[in-house]
Amino acid sequence: MKFEKLLSPGKIGTMELKNRFVVPPMGTNFGNYEGFVTDRMIEYYRARALGGFGLIIIEVTAVDPHGKAVLNEVGIWKDE
């Protein structure tokens, strides 16, 4: 098999992974416009975890409203 290491365990620092399949951070836009987790987002990540990925990196976040990269539902920044 050409990619035999994909199914073998791996390590990142002291963190051990059951395999080397990684879901990269993506912007699903499933959080609400205040930046909170929603049921839809939980289900999205639960499905990927049940799929057996070794590592899932969650999507974009912002610690300040001015750091947001996602527009609200009408196409303007929330604080405008």
Stockholm file with secondary structure:
# STOCKHOLM 1.0

chainA/1-80         MKFEKLLSPGKIGTMELKNRFVVPPMGTNFGNYEGFVTDRMIEYYRARALGGFGLIIIEVTAVDPHGKAVLNEVGIWKDE
#=GR chainA/1-80 SS CTTGGGGSCEEETTEEESSSCEECCCCCCCSCTTSCCCHHHHHHHHHHHHTTCSEECCCCCCSSGGGCCSCCTTSSCTTC
#=GC SS_cons        CTTGGGGSCEEETTEEESSSCEECCCCCCCSCTTSCCCHHHHHHHHHHHHTTCSEECCCCCCSSGGGCCSCCTTSSCTTC
//
